Amino acid sequence: MNQLSYIHPNAKLGTNVKVEPFSTVYENVEIGEGTWIGPNVTIFPGARIGKNCRIFPGAVIAAIPQDLKFNGEETTVEIGDNTTIRECVTVNRGTTDKMKTAIGSNCLLMAYVHVAHDCIIGNNVIIANSVNLAGHVTIEDYAILEGLVAVQQFVTIGAHTFITGGSLVRKNVPPFTKAAREPLQYIGINSIGLRRRGYTNERVLEIEDIYRTLYIKGHNVSNALVIIEQEAPASAEKEQILNFIRESKDGIMRGLS
């Protein structure tokens, strides 16, 4: 380890972990093998960082929540393997709600992203520069958020979604969709992303038909769900969409207007 860095003797570091100068690793921290901690990084107690991650200068991991209800409870930040955290990203610990903030494996968080307490981020997620996530946000696998997106607390962003830069996300975003405009609206499905991940043209068209019923044909959400249940071909994606919408008690983003 570099003599200009500080590593608490009780921190647990795997093999081939490199900590660059002027970084601080506190007690009750675990870092997996092969991870690189760049210069001027601060890793507070409660961090659990996976293997082969890269954390760039200025990042602050596992600082206490910016939540006045926080009362010093022992919570964590969990980061999966092969995830990259770029410059000046901040990831806060959880509260009694989930007791953790979690980021999955193979994620990329670009510079100046803020991840608040109790956020749960899946695998293969890309979050671009200066995105701000309020507390209790859930982002499912393979979602992409472009720069300057702001997400309201307790919102869920579905798998394989694409949210355009500068968007304000106040409602849940169903899986496989693209979202833009103000207020946030459905603008189609993320067909390019789906095809890149191996979805066949037939499956993409089935997903598109489901959202055409939900957003384009003039049905209210309840009626659209009944029609989709009865008429759309059976598939894992159909069940994923239906379950997501049914569980969205505070509503989903609006359709095209």
Secondary structure, DSSP 8 states (H G I E B T S, - for coil): --TTSEE-TT-EE-TT-EE-TT-EE-SS-EE-TT-EE-TT-EE-TTEEE-TT-EE-TT-EEEE--S-TT------EEEE-TT-EE-TT-EEE---TTTSEEEE-SS-EE-TT-EE-TT-EE-SS-EE-TT-EE-TT-EE-TT-EE-TT-EE-TT-EE-TT-EE-TT-EE-SBB-TTEEEETTTTEEEEE-HHHHHHTT--HHHHHHHHHHHIIIIIS---HHHHHHHHHHHS---HHHHHHHHHHHT-TT-B-B---
